[in-house]
């Protein structure tokens, strides 16, 4: 973990195997439990992290081990953010738009495949979400603002 001022960061790299999502989730949960996030916020962050990690392995790497999945945890006085990065297939823009535009329809359709639901859940539970692809590196960032002991 590096520290500069009031920022702390931890970078983890794991193989694109579903069993590694547990390791990353446990590490991030442990770190987040030492912040001012509430237990509910920590659980929400962990749930969303696992969703993004699983989607990365499933969609970016087509369920194939042997690829790097990078997770960067950034803690400041105001927020905890997590960025999951890969060099696999990028998330299609229509998936991002579909999640934002058809969220209610997706939740109310019992025959809908799992595709898209996770992204909607992440968007609903996090204070901020961002996705970008730069120079072949896909990065999905999510986070929760720290409100302190209110």
N, C-alpha and C positions, 0 to 999 in steps of 0.2 A: 504494500500500500504506500503510495507516495502522498506527501502532504505539502501544499504550498499555500500559506495564508489560511483561509478558512475552507479550503477545498481539499477533499481527500478522494483519491481514485484507486480502484483496484481493477486490473485487467486480467482476465482469465481466458485461456484458449483450451478448447476440448475438441476431441474427435466428434464427427457428426454421427454419433450413436445415441439412440434414445436413452440408454442407461446413463449417459452423462448429464442429461437434464436434471436428474436428481441431485447430483453433486453440485452443479451450479446453483440450483434453487436453494439447497441447504446453506451454501456459503453466503449467498445474497441475503437470505432470511436472517442468518446470524449477524451479519453486518447491519442490516436495517433495524434489528431489535435494539441496537445500541444508539439509535437516533431518537429524535423526538416524534417519530411517526407512532400512531396508535397501533395496537395489535391488529385491529381491523385493516388499517392501511397497509401494514406489513403483509398481511395475508392476501390482500388484493394485488399488491405489487408482485408477490410470489406467483400467484395464479396467472397473472398476465405474462410474467417472464416465462413461465413454463409453456404457455400457449405460443409465444413468439419463438422460443427455442424449438418446440416440436414442429411448428410450421416451417422453420428454416430447414430442419432436417428433412421433412417430408417433401416440401415444394422446391426449395432452392437446390437441394442435393438428391432429390428423388429417392429418399430412404437409403442412400448409399453411405456407408462408413468410409473413413479415409480422407475426409475433408475437414478443414478447420472451421470451427464456429467460435467466434470471439465475443466475449461479453465484457463490457466496460461499465463499472458502477461508479457513479460520480455523486459524491455527497457534499453539499454546501450547507450554509446556514438556512437557505430558503427552499431547497428541494433535494430529493433523491431521484436521480435519473439513471436509466439503464439503457445501454445501446448494444444490440445484438447485431453482429456483422458477419457477412459471408461473401464468398466469391462465386456463388452458384447462380442459378437462374433468378432474374429479378422478379419482383412482385409486379404483375401486370397492373397498369393504371386502372383498368376497369374493375378490378377487385377492390381497390381502394375506394373508387367512386361508388361501387355497388354497396359496400359496407356503409358508407355515409348516407346514401340516398334511399336505400331500401331496408333499413334496419328493422322497422316495425313489421314489415311484410315477412322478413326472414324469421323473426321470432315467432310469428303466428302461424307459420306453415310447418305442420308436423312432418310432412314428407320431404322437406328440404334436406339435401345432403349437408354434411358438416361444413362444407366450404363456405366461408364468409361469416359464420357465427362467431368464431373466435375473435376475429378482427373487430366485430361489433362489440363484443364483450370488453375487449381491451380499450376501445374508444370510449366505452361507457364508464369504465372504472378508473381510468387514469385522468389526471389533470391536463396532461399534454402528451401528444403522440406525433411522431414525425417519421417519414420514410424517405430515403433518398438513395440514389445510385450514383457514385462518383468513381470514375476510372476503374470500372469493373467491380467495385466493392459496394455491396448492398448493406445499408444500415437502417435498422428499425429502432427508433428511440422512443422511450415511454418514461413517464415519471409522475411523481406526486409532490405537490408543494408541502413544505413543512410549516405548520401553523403554530407549533409549540404547545405549551400547556395552557390551553384556553379554558 
